[in-house]
């Protein structure tokens, strides 16, 4: 007997003719009635070797029951796999199966799968329908929403990609029960980010409910997914292509992307790097006179309680600067930072070299301690 669907929310990303729904609920992968959110009769499902054994068969069963034909494409797992070789593999499978413009690409997995699949959808035949079914907390609260698609290159993360919106996002919260603890913590980094940059009351709610979130309490998770999607949807509505406001969603990412690239993709999870990057951005915010030390310490304490690292690896100051100079927000060779001014609000700015160096000295683990 199929479980009864428990639909927590259905939101809309309002982009005029390109608007799309975000459906949040339990056991959605087992409910054929939700197949109407997936257009077309042919669906190429892109997933990875971790997610496929857990959810691919039941998703194919659900889509077959709705009369759809499925083409599974299973990639290796890991941030390091978000590369041009795997992008070409996806495109080649589509060509081999003679997929046309009405074939839908469906991303079943976390942020890596979502970003890569979206980029494939944006480029195959110059654009085919694309649906996100995120299976990690990070993807459900952040990366599946907003249409950013990309692959990584050794010199920079997410520097090759396209803005390409999905037709729908289907967030089945049941998938979070199989998520490793480290992945859950990584997702909480993006949840904390949303409170820190936009909604101080939401930040306080996270502080008061972090134990329930770490314990995967259903209603706590459903609430943070819904609220995070509301926040991101509104920012995307106002600035879809990140010409201004949307850049604030990169709080912690300038430092975080440098950590990921500097250590080698996959060494730290994206959310771990962002969590540590938020600590560094908060430290810089204090040095710039934007944030008081009490709120910085609150943020650091919450990131710690979420199981995230708060001390950055020592990449060497020159390497830190080199990596942060390769960032989509930068203009004219100047590094732009998203800082808190104060907690619950964000500002996009540059930072004096001496203050940036002080932050690096304060937040980075000395080499002899590594």
Secondary structure per residue as TSV (DSSP state, phi and psi in degrees):
chain	resnum	aa	ss	phi	psi
A	1	X	-	360.0	132.4
A	2	X	-	-74.1	142.4
A	3	X	-	-66.1	149.1
A	4	X	-	-72.3	128.6
A	5	X	-	-66.1	138.4
A	6	X	E	-118.5	96.5
A	7	X	E	-86.1	115.1
A	8	X	E	-82.1	-38.0
A	9	X	E	-164.7	153.3
A	10	X	E	-135.3	114.3
A	11	X	E	-107.5	167.9
A	12	X	E	-126.9	130.5
A	13	X	E	-86.1	111.0
A	14	X	-	-87.6	98.5
A	15	X	-	-128.1	39.7
A	16	X	G	64.9	-125.4
A	17	X	G	-67.2	-19.0
A	18	X	G	-102.2	19.5
A	19	X	-	-64.2	152.6
A	20	X	E	-151.4	157.2
A	21	X	E	-88.6	151.5
A	22	X	E	-115.3	115.8
A	23	X	E	-103.5	125.9
A	24	X	E	-122.3	122.3
A	25	X	E	-176.8	180.0
A	26	X	E	-97.9	143.9
A	27	X	S	61.1	28.7
A	28	X	G	-67.5	-29.1
A	29	X	G	-67.4	-13.6
A	30	X	G	-105.9	6.9
A	31	X	-	-114.8	105.0
A	32	X	G	-60.9	-21.8
A	33	X	G	-64.8	-19.6
A	34	X	G	-87.0	-1.5
A	35	X	G	-66.4	-17.7
A	36	X	G	-67.8	-14.9
A	37	X	G	-79.3	-5.3
A	38	X	S	-113.8	106.4
A	39	X	-	-74.6	162.2
A	40	X	S	83.3	163.4
A	41	X	S	-99.9	-15.3
A	42	X	E	-113.5	129.8
A	43	X	E	-130.2	118.9
A	44	X	E	-93.7	114.2
A	45	X	E	-96.5	116.0
A	46	X	E	-100.5	125.1
A	47	X	E	-146.2	-169.3
A	48	X	E	-131.4	176.9
A	49	X	T	-69.5	-15.9
A	50	X	T	-86.8	-44.3
A	51	X	T	-78.8	-36.0
A	52	X	I	-54.1	-48.5
A	53	X	I	-64.0	-22.5
A	54	X	I	-86.5	-41.4
A	55	X	I	-132.3	-12.8
A	56	X	I	-64.0	-45.4
A	57	X	H	-62.3	-43.9
A	58	X	H	-69.8	-32.0
A	59	X	H	-68.1	-44.1
A	60	X	H	-60.9	-41.9
A	61	X	H	-59.6	-43.9
A	62	X	H	-64.4	-42.5
A	63	X	H	-71.8	-37.2
A	64	X	H	-61.7	-39.3
A	65	X	H	-63.2	-26.5
A	66	X	T	-90.1	6.9
A	67	X	T	85.5	17.2
A	68	X	-	-100.6	149.1
A	69	X	E	-98.6	134.6
A	70	X	E	-114.1	140.7
A	71	X	E	-121.6	102.1
A	72	X	E	-79.4	139.5
A	73	X	E	-131.3	110.3
A	74	X	E	-107.8	119.4
A	75	X	E	-104.0	161.7
A	76	X	-	-64.1	157.5
A	77	X	-	-91.0	148.0
A	78	X	S	127.4	148.1
A	79	X	G	-58.2	-33.9
A	80	X	G	-66.8	-13.9
A	81	X	G	-87.4	-1.8
A	82	X	-	-84.6	68.6
A	83	X	S	-131.2	175.0
A	84	X	H	-67.4	-31.9
A	85	X	H	-63.0	-45.0
A	86	X	H	-71.5	-32.6
A	87	X	H	-60.2	-46.3
A	88	X	H	-64.4	-34.5
A	89	X	H	-62.9	-45.1
A	90	X	H	-60.3	-46.5
A	91	X	H	-63.6	-38.3
A	92	X	H	-65.3	-39.7
A	93	X	H	-63.0	-40.2
A	94	X	H	-61.8	-42.0
A	95	X	H	-66.8	-43.0
A	96	X	H	-60.8	-32.5
A	97	X	T	-92.7	9.1
A	98	X	T	53.5	42.7
A	99	X	-	-70.2	139.2
A	100	X	-	-108.4	-170.5
A	101	X	T	-70.5	-11.7
A	102	X	T	-96.4	2.8
A	103	X	-	-76.8	132.7
A	104	X	E	-96.3	132.9
A	105	X	E	-92.6	128.7
A	106	X	E	-119.4	124.2
A	107	X	E	-94.5	114.9
A	108	X	E	-113.2	98.2
A	109	X	E	159.5	-157.5
A	110	X	S	-91.6	-158.3
A	111	X	H	-63.7	-34.7
A	112	X	H	-62.5	-49.8
A	113	X	H	-64.1	-42.6
A	114	X	H	-62.5	-45.7
A	115	X	H	-64.1	-46.7
A	116	X	H	-67.9	-43.9
A	117	X	H	-64.2	-40.8
A	118	X	H	-62.4	-39.4
A	119	X	H	-67.2	-40.1
A	120	X	H	-60.8	-43.0
A	121	X	H	-64.4	-36.1
A	122	X	H	-68.5	-27.8
A	123	X	H	-103.0	-26.0
A	124	X	G	-68.8	122.2
A	125	X	G	51.2	29.1
A	126	X	G	64.7	21.4
A	127	X	-	131.1	115.8
A	128	X	-	-127.7	162.7
A	129	X	-	-59.3	149.2
A	130	X	E	-141.9	132.6
A	131	X	E	-129.0	139.9
A	132	X	E	-104.6	126.9
A	133	X	E	-121.7	86.2
A	134	X	E	-74.7	137.5
A	135	X	-	-116.1	3.8
A	136	X	S	-117.0	157.7
A	137	X	H	-63.3	-41.4
A	138	X	H	-58.6	-44.1
A	139	X	I	-69.1	-37.6
A	140	X	I	-69.0	-33.3
A	141	X	I	-94.5	-11.8
A	142	X	I	-145.3	-71.8
A	143	X	I	-69.9	-22.3
A	144	X	T	-77.9	-13.9
A	145	X	S	-108.6	131.2
A	146	X	S	114.7	-12.1
A	147	X	-	81.6	14.4
A	148	X	E	-81.2	124.6
A	149	X	E	-129.4	149.0
A	150	X	E	-174.4	167.7
A	151	X	E	-125.4	165.6
A	152	X	E	-96.3	152.6
A	153	X	E	-125.9	155.8
A	154	X	T	-54.3	-31.1
A	155	X	T	-88.9	-9.1
A	156	X	E	-172.0	141.4
A	157	X	E	-86.9	133.6
A	158	X	E	59.8	27.5
A	159	X	E	-87.7	-9.6
A	160	X	E	-122.5	110.8
A	161	X	E	-176.3	-160.5
A	162	X	E	-154.4	154.2
A	163	X	E	-83.9	118.4
A	164	X	-	-151.6	109.9
A	165	X	-	-78.8	143.3
A	166	X	-	-74.0	167.0
A	167	X	S	-79.3	-28.9
A	168	X	E	-166.0	161.2
A	169	X	E	-125.5	124.6
A	170	X	E	-117.0	106.1
A	171	X	E	-102.6	101.4
A	172	X	E	-88.6	106.2
A	173	X	G	-67.6	-16.6
A	174	X	G	-62.6	-28.5
A	175	X	G	-65.8	-19.5
A	176	X	G	-72.6	-16.7
A	177	X	G	-69.9	-23.9
A	178	X	G	-97.0	4.2
A	179	X	S	-75.5	131.0
A	180	X	-	-58.7	149.6
A	181	X	H	-56.1	-38.5
A	182	X	H	-63.6	-38.4
A	183	X	H	-69.5	-36.5
A	184	X	H	-61.3	-46.4
A	185	X	H	-59.8	-41.4
A	186	X	H	-59.1	-39.6
A	187	X	H	-67.4	-35.0
A	188	X	H	-64.7	-24.9
A	189	X	H	-58.2	-44.4
A	190	X	H	-71.6	-31.8
A	191	X	H	-63.1	-49.3
A	192	X	H	-59.9	-40.1
A	193	X	H	-55.6	-45.4
A	194	X	H	-61.3	-41.5
A	195	X	H	-66.2	-40.9
A	196	X	H	-65.8	-35.0
A	197	X	H	-95.0	-20.7
A	198	X	T	-134.2	-36.7
A	199	X	-	-133.8	92.4
A	200	X	H	-62.8	-34.5
A	201	X	H	-65.1	-38.8
A	202	X	H	-64.2	-39.0
A	203	X	H	-59.4	-44.5
A	204	X	H	-63.1	-40.6
A	205	X	H	-60.3	-42.2
A	206	X	H	-63.2	-44.2
A	207	X	H	-55.1	-43.3
A	208	X	H	-77.5	-15.5
A	209	X	H	-124.3	16.5
A	210	X	H	-64.0	-32.3
A	211	X	H	-64.5	-44.2
A	212	X	H	-64.7	-37.7
A	213	X	H	-66.2	-43.4
A	214	X	H	-65.1	-27.9
A	215	X	T	-87.3	2.2
A	216	X	T	61.2	39.3
A	217	X	-	-66.3	127.8
A	218	X	H	-50.7	-53.2
A	219	X	H	-71.9	-31.0
A	220	X	H	-66.3	-45.4
A	221	X	H	-64.5	-43.7
A	222	X	H	-59.9	-39.7
A	223	X	H	-66.2	-45.5
A	224	X	H	-69.8	-31.4
A	225	X	H	-65.5	-48.5
A	226	X	H	-61.2	-49.1
A	227	X	H	-66.4	-39.3
A	228	X	H	-63.7	-42.0
A	229	X	H	-65.9	-37.1
A	230	X	H	-61.3	-46.0
A	231	X	H	-63.4	-49.8
A	232	X	H	-66.9	-38.8
A	233	X	H	-60.0	-41.2
A	234	X	H	-67.7	-40.9
A	235	X	H	-64.3	-43.1
A	236	X	H	-64.4	-38.5
A	237	X	H	-59.4	-40.0
A	238	X	H	-80.0	-26.6
A	239	X	-	-153.1	75.4
A	240	X	T	-61.2	-39.9
A	241	X	T	-104.3	20.8
A	242	X	-	55.8	51.9
A	243	X	S	-90.2	-8.4
A	244	X	S	-164.8	-92.0
A	245	X	G	-54.4	-42.0
A	246	X	G	-60.3	-22.5
A	247	X	G	-59.8	-23.0
A	248	X	G	-64.7	-21.3
A	249	X	G	-67.4	-7.8
A	250	X	G	-93.5	17.2
A	251	X	T	-54.6	124.8
A	252	X	T	86.8	-12.0
A	253	X	H	-83.4	-28.0
A	254	X	H	-61.9	-48.2
A	255	X	H	-70.0	-41.2
A	256	X	H	-63.4	-44.5
A	257	X	H	-63.3	-35.0
A	258	X	H	-64.2	-39.7
A	259	X	H	-61.3	-47.6
A	260	X	H	-60.9	-47.5
A	261	X	H	-71.3	-38.5
A	262	X	H	-68.1	-36.8
A	263	X	H	-84.0	-21.4
A	264	X	-	105.0	127.1
A	265	X	T	-56.9	131.6
A	266	X	T	103.5	-18.1
A	267	X	S	-67.1	-49.2
A	268	X	S	-109.4	144.6
A	269	X	-	-68.7	154.2
A	270	X	H	-55.3	-46.5
A	271	X	H	-65.2	-33.2
A	272	X	H	-64.3	-44.1
A	273	X	H	-65.8	-38.8
A	274	X	H	-66.9	-41.7
A	275	X	H	-58.0	-48.1
A	276	X	H	-66.1	-38.3
A	277	X	H	-62.1	-34.2
A	278	X	H	-66.8	-36.9
A	279	X	H	-60.1	-44.2
A	280	X	H	-68.1	-40.8
A	281	X	H	-66.0	-37.1
A	282	X	H	-66.7	-40.0
A	283	X	H	-60.8	-44.3
A	284	X	H	-65.8	-35.4
A	285	X	H	-60.5	-40.8
A	286	X	H	-64.6	-45.6
A	287	X	H	-63.9	-28.8
A	288	X	T	-82.8	-6.1
A	289	X	T	82.6	16.0
A	290	X	S	-91.9	-27.7
A	291	X	S	-132.9	140.3
A	292	X	-	-85.1	160.0
A	293	X	H	-65.2	-30.5
A	294	X	H	-62.8	-46.2
A	295	X	H	-71.1	-34.3
A	296	X	H	-59.1	-45.5
A	297	X	H	-66.8	-33.2
A	298	X	H	-62.0	-44.8
A	299	X	H	-63.6	-45.7
A	300	X	H	-61.5	-42.1
A	301	X	H	-63.5	-40.6
A	302	X	H	-67.7	-40.4
A	303	X	H	-62.5	-40.8
A	304	X	H	-61.9	-45.5
A	305	X	H	-64.6	-25.3
A	306	X	T	-80.5	1.2
A	307	X	T	81.9	24.5
A	308	X	-	-107.0	152.4
A	309	X	-	-71.4	145.5
A	310	X	-	-122.6	1.0
A	311	X	S	-117.8	127.0
A	312	X	B	-85.1	152.1
A	313	X	-	-72.1	153.6
A	314	X	-	-86.6	104.8
A	315	X	-	-92.9	-10.3
A	316	X	-	90.6	134.4
A	317	X	H	-56.5	-41.2
A	318	X	H	-63.0	-40.0
A	319	X	H	-69.7	-39.7
A	320	X	H	-55.1	-50.6
A	321	X	H	-64.8	-41.3
A	322	X	H	-59.0	-44.6
A	323	X	H	-71.3	-38.3
A	324	X	H	-72.7	-19.8
A	325	X	T	-73.7	-16.3
A	326	X	S	-99.7	84.4
A	327	X	-	-147.8	140.2
A	328	X	T	-64.8	-24.4
A	329	X	T	-77.5	-22.4
A	330	X	-	-66.9	149.7
A	331	X	B	-138.6	135.8
A	332	X	T	61.2	29.2
A	333	X	T	77.1	3.6
A	334	X	B	-96.5	132.7
A	335	X	-	-75.3	129.4
A	336	X	-	-105.6	136.7
A	337	X	E	-117.5	147.0
A	338	X	E	-97.8	117.0
A	339	X	E	-121.7	163.8
A	340	X	E	-94.2	132.4
A	341	X	S	-151.1	79.6
A	342	X	S	-90.9	-151.5
A	343	X	T	-61.6	128.8
A	344	X	T	99.4	-5.6
A	345	X	-	-139.3	154.4
A	346	X	E	-130.5	154.3
A	347	X	E	-136.0	144.3
A	348	X	E	-103.2	120.8
A	349	X	E	-154.7	169.8
A	350	X	-	-96.8	166.9
A	351	X	-	-131.9	139.8
A	352	X	-	-59.9	144.4
A	353	X	H	-57.5	-38.2
A	354	X	H	-68.2	-36.5
A	355	X	H	-71.5	-37.7
A	356	X	H	-64.0	-42.5
A	357	X	H	-64.5	-35.3
A	358	X	H	-65.8	-39.3
A	359	X	H	-63.5	-44.5
A	360	X	H	-61.2	-41.9
A	361	X	H	-65.3	-35.5
A	362	X	H	-78.4	-35.3
A	363	X	H	-101.0	-11.3
A	364	X	B	-97.1	136.3
A	365	X	-	-70.8	127.7
A	366	X	-	-59.0	149.5
A	367	X	G	-56.5	-38.8
A	368	X	G	-71.6	-11.4
A	369	X	G	-94.0	-9.8
A	370	X	-	-68.6	360.0
